[in-house]
Amino acid sequence: MLKENFIRYLEVERRFSPRTVRLYEEAVTEFYAFLEEDDIQPGAMTPQNVRSFIAHGLDTGLGARTMNLKLSALSTWCGWLLRQGLLESNPVRKVPRPKQEKKLPVFYTEKAIDNYFDESRRRCEENPEDFRLLRNRMMMLVLYATGMRRAELCGLKITDFDASRHLFRVLGKGDKLREIPVPALICQEISLYLEKLGEAHPENPGGRFFLTDRGAPLYLAFADKVVRSELAGVEGFTGKKSPHVLRHSLATHLLNRGADLTSIKEILGHSSLAATQVYTHNSFEQLKKTYLTAHPRAKNGGNHGN
């Protein structure tokens, strides 16, 4: 019963996403299974047991990032037990977190992005009756133009687009509402798309902005599949192809073009500036290019002034 109440707390009070709730539930279940406890006893939450659980996970090949996520889940669990008066302190806070290698966000170049949109426009113009081509292009355009998360894209409704103000209203993590401005030319494309959407799917009771081929609401795996298929074979796209990389790409390109971190934070819906600062590392190549272009000794092969 304890775990069921904890799950209800995550869903109702913390308003975690279904995926996060599932991950937290799995972490708590795995912890007690590791201890071979039949019942969930708060007293089993000790620093020693938590350290043993983390060490076991690392020994079996799980990465530091995965185990840190499990630690976060267990810490939330212990915090809830504290509020219930079932623990006197949070043992997870006494357990050092495994060090994980910092990975810079992967992103596509602006040239690669241009290649895709040029190619997709050509396909749509050659096949004006194929609504799927238009829908796929629009999914890519909205992802890149706004930096939306894929879950936000899947939940998008027609009423979330404000054509008069040139923006999307997006309900993000923690039910936080934010407004994302959209360039005027892209707004024109969106308006044309919505006309075609009404013709292709006159029955759209949920008012969804995007629908599957069968007219059902968009889901996460479908969004992933569209991104992979759209970028396959297009020049400049190697490695991972996903909605999240498009999000990373927008942030990097905005930063390279002079946008400030606070503005990028608001566009992406980050809860803190620290989450946005990772993109400053990706702008090093732009910094290097600017430096080498402006440096007085970089001109004429370094012979300038001799």
Secondary structure as a PSIPRED ss2 file (coil, helix, strand):
# PSIPRED VFORMAT (PSIPRED V4.0)

   1 M C   1.000  0.000  0.000
   2 L H   0.000  1.000  0.000
   3 K H   0.000  1.000  0.000
   4 E H   0.000  1.000  0.000
   5 N H   0.000  1.000  0.000
   6 F H   0.000  1.000  0.000
   7 I H   0.000  1.000  0.000
   8 R H   0.000  1.000  0.000
   9 Y H   0.000  1.000  0.000
  10 L H   0.000  1.000  0.000
  11 E H   0.000  1.000  0.000
  12 V H   0.000  1.000  0.000
  13 E H   0.000  1.000  0.000
  14 R C   1.000  0.000  0.000
  15 R C   1.000  0.000  0.000
  16 F C   1.000  0.000  0.000
  17 S C   1.000  0.000  0.000
  18 P H   0.000  1.000  0.000
  19 R H   0.000  1.000  0.000
  20 T H   0.000  1.000  0.000
  21 V H   0.000  1.000  0.000
  22 R H   0.000  1.000  0.000
  23 L H   0.000  1.000  0.000
  24 Y H   0.000  1.000  0.000
  25 E H   0.000  1.000  0.000
  26 E H   0.000  1.000  0.000
  27 A H   0.000  1.000  0.000
  28 V H   0.000  1.000  0.000
  29 T H   0.000  1.000  0.000
  30 E H   0.000  1.000  0.000
  31 F H   0.000  1.000  0.000
  32 Y H   0.000  1.000  0.000
  33 A H   0.000  1.000  0.000
  34 F H   0.000  1.000  0.000
  35 L C   1.000  0.000  0.000
  36 E C   1.000  0.000  0.000
  37 E C   1.000  0.000  0.000
  38 D C   1.000  0.000  0.000
  39 D C   1.000  0.000  0.000
  40 I C   1.000  0.000  0.000
  41 Q C   1.000  0.000  0.000
  42 P H   0.000  1.000  0.000
  43 G H   0.000  1.000  0.000
  44 A H   0.000  1.000  0.000
  45 M C   1.000  0.000  0.000
  46 T C   1.000  0.000  0.000
  47 P H   0.000  1.000  0.000
  48 Q H   0.000  1.000  0.000
  49 N H   0.000  1.000  0.000
  50 V H   0.000  1.000  0.000
  51 R H   0.000  1.000  0.000
  52 S H   0.000  1.000  0.000
  53 F H   0.000  1.000  0.000
  54 I H   0.000  1.000  0.000
  55 A H   0.000  1.000  0.000
  56 H H   0.000  1.000  0.000
  57 G H   0.000  1.000  0.000
  58 L H   0.000  1.000  0.000
  59 D H   0.000  1.000  0.000
  60 T C   1.000  0.000  0.000
  61 G C   1.000  0.000  0.000
  62 L C   1.000  0.000  0.000
  63 G C   1.000  0.000  0.000
  64 A H   0.000  1.000  0.000
  65 R H   0.000  1.000  0.000
  66 T H   0.000  1.000  0.000
  67 M H   0.000  1.000  0.000
  68 N H   0.000  1.000  0.000
  69 L H   0.000  1.000  0.000
  70 K H   0.000  1.000  0.000
  71 L H   0.000  1.000  0.000
  72 S H   0.000  1.000  0.000
  73 A H   0.000  1.000  0.000
  74 L H   0.000  1.000  0.000
  75 S H   0.000  1.000  0.000
  76 T H   0.000  1.000  0.000
  77 W H   0.000  1.000  0.000
  78 C H   0.000  1.000  0.000
  79 G H   0.000  1.000  0.000
  80 W H   0.000  1.000  0.000
  81 L H   0.000  1.000  0.000
  82 L H   0.000  1.000  0.000
  83 R H   0.000  1.000  0.000
  84 Q C   1.000  0.000  0.000
  85 G C   1.000  0.000  0.000
  86 L C   1.000  0.000  0.000
  87 L C   1.000  0.000  0.000
  88 E C   1.000  0.000  0.000
  89 S C   1.000  0.000  0.000
  90 N C   1.000  0.000  0.000
  91 P H   0.000  1.000  0.000
  92 V H   0.000  1.000  0.000
  93 R H   0.000  1.000  0.000
  94 K H   0.000  1.000  0.000
  95 V C   1.000  0.000  0.000
  96 P C   1.000  0.000  0.000
  97 R C   1.000  0.000  0.000
  98 P C   1.000  0.000  0.000
  99 K C   1.000  0.000  0.000
 100 Q C   1.000  0.000  0.000
 101 E C   1.000  0.000  0.000
 102 K C   1.000  0.000  0.000
 103 K C   1.000  0.000  0.000
 104 L C   1.000  0.000  0.000
 105 P C   1.000  0.000  0.000
 106 V C   1.000  0.000  0.000
 107 F C   1.000  0.000  0.000
 108 Y C   1.000  0.000  0.000
 109 T C   1.000  0.000  0.000
 110 E H   0.000  1.000  0.000
 111 K H   0.000  1.000  0.000
 112 A H   0.000  1.000  0.000
 113 I H   0.000  1.000  0.000
 114 D H   0.000  1.000  0.000
 115 N H   0.000  1.000  0.000
 116 Y H   0.000  1.000  0.000
 117 F H   0.000  1.000  0.000
 118 D H   0.000  1.000  0.000
 119 E H   0.000  1.000  0.000
 120 S H   0.000  1.000  0.000
 121 R H   0.000  1.000  0.000
 122 R H   0.000  1.000  0.000
 123 R H   0.000  1.000  0.000
 124 C H   0.000  1.000  0.000
 125 E H   0.000  1.000  0.000
 126 E H   0.000  1.000  0.000
 127 N C   1.000  0.000  0.000
 128 P C   1.000  0.000  0.000
 129 E C   1.000  0.000  0.000
 130 D C   1.000  0.000  0.000
 131 F H   0.000  1.000  0.000
 132 R H   0.000  1.000  0.000
 133 L H   0.000  1.000  0.000
 134 L H   0.000  1.000  0.000
 135 R H   0.000  1.000  0.000
 136 N H   0.000  1.000  0.000
 137 R H   0.000  1.000  0.000
 138 M H   0.000  1.000  0.000
 139 M H   0.000  1.000  0.000
 140 M H   0.000  1.000  0.000
 141 L H   0.000  1.000  0.000
 142 V H   0.000  1.000  0.000
 143 L H   0.000  1.000  0.000
 144 Y H   0.000  1.000  0.000
 145 A H   0.000  1.000  0.000
 146 T H   0.000  1.000  0.000
 147 G C   1.000  0.000  0.000
 148 M C   1.000  0.000  0.000
 149 R C   1.000  0.000  0.000
 150 R H   0.000  1.000  0.000
 151 A H   0.000  1.000  0.000
 152 E H   0.000  1.000  0.000
 153 L H   0.000  1.000  0.000
 154 C H   0.000  1.000  0.000
 155 G C   1.000  0.000  0.000
 156 L C   1.000  0.000  0.000
 157 K E   0.000  0.000  1.000
 158 I H   0.000  1.000  0.000
 159 T H   0.000  1.000  0.000
 160 D H   0.000  1.000  0.000
 161 F E   0.000  0.000  1.000
 162 D E   0.000  0.000  1.000
 163 A C   1.000  0.000  0.000
 164 S C   1.000  0.000  0.000
 165 R C   1.000  0.000  0.000
 166 H C   1.000  0.000  0.000
 167 L E   0.000  0.000  1.000
 168 F E   0.000  0.000  1.000
 169 R E   0.000  0.000  1.000
 170 V E   0.000  0.000  1.000
 171 L E   0.000  0.000  1.000
 172 G C   1.000  0.000  0.000
 173 K H   0.000  1.000  0.000
 174 G H   0.000  1.000  0.000
 175 D H   0.000  1.000  0.000
 176 K C   1.000  0.000  0.000
 177 L E   0.000  0.000  1.000
 178 R E   0.000  0.000  1.000
 179 E E   0.000  0.000  1.000
 180 I E   0.000  0.000  1.000
 181 P E   0.000  0.000  1.000
 182 V C   1.000  0.000  0.000
 183 P C   1.000  0.000  0.000
 184 A H   0.000  1.000  0.000
 185 L H   0.000  1.000  0.000
 186 I H   0.000  1.000  0.000
 187 C H   0.000  1.000  0.000
 188 Q H   0.000  1.000  0.000
 189 E H   0.000  1.000  0.000
 190 I H   0.000  1.000  0.000
 191 S H   0.000  1.000  0.000
 192 L H   0.000  1.000  0.000
 193 Y H   0.000  1.000  0.000
 194 L H   0.000  1.000  0.000
 195 E H   0.000  1.000  0.000
 196 K H   0.000  1.000  0.000
 197 L H   0.000  1.000  0.000
 198 G H   0.000  1.000  0.000
 199 E H   0.000  1.000  0.000
 200 A H   0.000  1.000  0.000
 201 H C   1.000  0.000  0.000
 202 P C   1.000  0.000  0.000
 203 E C   1.000  0.000  0.000
 204 N C   1.000  0.000  0.000
 205 P C   1.000  0.000  0.000
 206 G C   1.000  0.000  0.000
 207 G C   1.000  0.000  0.000
 208 R E   0.000  0.000  1.000
 209 F C   1.000  0.000  0.000
 210 F C   1.000  0.000  0.000
 211 L E   0.000  0.000  1.000
 212 T C   1.000  0.000  0.000
 213 D C   1.000  0.000  0.000
 214 R C   1.000  0.000  0.000
 215 G C   1.000  0.000  0.000
 216 A C   1.000  0.000  0.000
 217 P E   0.000  0.000  1.000
 218 L C   1.000  0.000  0.000
 219 Y C   1.000  0.000  0.000
 220 L H   0.000  1.000  0.000
 221 A H   0.000  1.000  0.000
 222 F H   0.000  1.000  0.000
 223 A H   0.000  1.000  0.000
 224 D H   0.000  1.000  0.000
 225 K H   0.000  1.000  0.000
 226 V H   0.000  1.000  0.000
 227 V H   0.000  1.000  0.000
 228 R H   0.000  1.000  0.000
 229 S H   0.000  1.000  0.000
 230 E H   0.000  1.000  0.000
 231 L H   0.000  1.000  0.000
 232 A C   1.000  0.000  0.000
 233 G C   1.000  0.000  0.000
 234 V C   1.000  0.000  0.000
 235 E C   1.000  0.000  0.000
 236 G C   1.000  0.000  0.000
 237 F C   1.000  0.000  0.000
 238 T C   1.000  0.000  0.000
 239 G C   1.000  0.000  0.000
 240 K C   1.000  0.000  0.000
 241 K C   1.000  0.000  0.000
 242 S C   1.000  0.000  0.000
 243 P H   0.000  1.000  0.000
 244 H H   0.000  1.000  0.000
 245 V H   0.000  1.000  0.000
 246 L H   0.000  1.000  0.000
 247 R H   0.000  1.000  0.000
 248 H H   0.000  1.000  0.000
 249 S H   0.000  1.000  0.000
 250 L H   0.000  1.000  0.000
 251 A H   0.000  1.000  0.000
 252 T H   0.000  1.000  0.000
 253 H H   0.000  1.000  0.000
 254 L H   0.000  1.000  0.000
 255 L H   0.000  1.000  0.000
 256 N H   0.000  1.000  0.000
 257 R C   1.000  0.000  0.000
 258 G C   1.000  0.000  0.000
 259 A C   1.000  0.000  0.000
 260 D C   1.000  0.000  0.000
 261 L H   0.000  1.000  0.000
 262 T H   0.000  1.000  0.000
 263 S H   0.000  1.000  0.000
 264 I H   0.000  1.000  0.000
 265 K H   0.000  1.000  0.000
 266 E H   0.000  1.000  0.000
 267 I H   0.000  1.000  0.000
 268 L H   0.000  1.000  0.000
 269 G C   1.000  0.000  0.000
 270 H C   1.000  0.000  0.000
 271 S C   1.000  0.000  0.000
 272 S C   1.000  0.000  0.000
 273 L H   0.000  1.000  0.000
 274 A H   0.000  1.000  0.000
 275 A H   0.000  1.000  0.000
 276 T H   0.000  1.000  0.000
 277 Q H   0.000  1.000  0.000
 278 V C   1.000  0.000  0.000
 279 Y H   0.000  1.000  0.000
 280 T H   0.000  1.000  0.000
 281 H H   0.000  1.000  0.000
 282 N H   0.000  1.000  0.000
 283 S C   1.000  0.000  0.000
 284 F H   0.000  1.000  0.000
 285 E H   0.000  1.000  0.000
 286 Q H   0.000  1.000  0.000
 287 L H   0.000  1.000  0.000
 288 K H   0.000  1.000  0.000
 289 K H   0.000  1.000  0.000
 290 T H   0.000  1.000  0.000
 291 Y H   0.000  1.000  0.000
 292 L H   0.000  1.000  0.000
 293 T H   0.000  1.000  0.000
 294 A H   0.000  1.000  0.000
 295 H C   1.000  0.000  0.000
 296 P H   0.000  1.000  0.000
 297 R H   0.000  1.000  0.000
 298 A H   0.000  1.000  0.000
 299 K H   0.000  1.000  0.000
 300 N H   0.000  1.000  0.000
 301 G H   0.000  1.000  0.000
 302 G H   0.000  1.000  0.000
 303 N C   1.000  0.000  0.000
 304 H C   1.000  0.000  0.000
 305 G C   1.000  0.000  0.000
 306 N C   1.000  0.000  0.000
